Amino acid sequence: MKKVFRLEGLDCAHCAAKIEERVSKLEGVKSVVINFMTTKMTLESIDENIGEVVEKVKKLINEIEPDVNMLKA
């Protein structure tokens, strides 16, 4: 299942790359792509339980960049 999110407050390309790298290693994540210019993240989950994956991603983003909010696009 694929979902697109807006990363409000993302203002650093290095931070976007760091978030993308760490999210890609989470269990349940099939793929993740962050476009820094549009501040959009496309997240693809391996299973149908994307809700749990999204919560893990939100928590991880908050740990890396507390000023970034993950919103539905």
C-alpha positions in Angstrom: 0.0 0.0 0.0 1.3 3.4 -1.0 0.7 6.8 0.8 1.9 10.3 0.2 2.6 12.7 3.1 3.7 16.3 3.3 6.6 17.0 5.6 5.8 20.5 7.0 8.8 22.3 8.4 11.4 20.3 6.4 14.0 22.9 5.5 17.2 20.9 5.1 18.2 18.6 2.3 20.6 16.7 4.6 17.7 16.1 7.1 15.5 14.8 4.3 18.2 12.3 3.3 18.7 11.3 6.9 15.0 10.8 7.4 14.7 8.8 4.2 17.6 6.5 5.1 16.3 5.8 8.6 12.7 5.3 7.5 13.8 2.8 4.8 15.2 0.6 7.5 12.0 0.3 9.5 10.2 -3.0 9.6 7.2 -3.0 7.3 8.6 -0.3 4.9 9.0 -1.5 1.4 10.2 1.8 0.0 10.3 5.5 0.9 11.2 8.5 -1.3 11.4 12.1 0.0 11.4 15.0 -2.5 13.0 17.9 -0.6 11.8 20.5 -3.2 8.1 19.6 -2.7 8.5 18.4 0.9 6.6 15.2 0.0 7.3 11.7 1.2 6.0 8.7 -0.7 5.8 5.7 1.6 5.1 2.1 0.5 4.3 -0.5 3.1 4.9 -4.2 2.7 1.7 -5.3 4.4 -1.8 -4.0 4.7 -1.2 -2.6 8.2 0.1 0.7 7.1 -1.4 2.5 10.1 1.3 0.9 12.4 4.0 1.7 9.9 2.9 5.4 9.7 3.0 5.7 13.5 6.5 4.3 13.6 7.6 6.7 10.8 6.1 9.7 12.7 7.9 8.7 15.9 11.2 8.4 14.0 10.8 11.7 12.2 10.1 13.4 15.5 13.3 11.9 17.0 15.4 13.1 14.0 13.8 16.5 13.4 11.3 17.6 16.1 10.2 20.6 14.0 8.9 18.5 11.1 5.3 17.5 11.1 4.1 14.6 8.9 0.7 15.5 7.3 -1.5 13.7 4.8 -0.9 15.2 1.3 
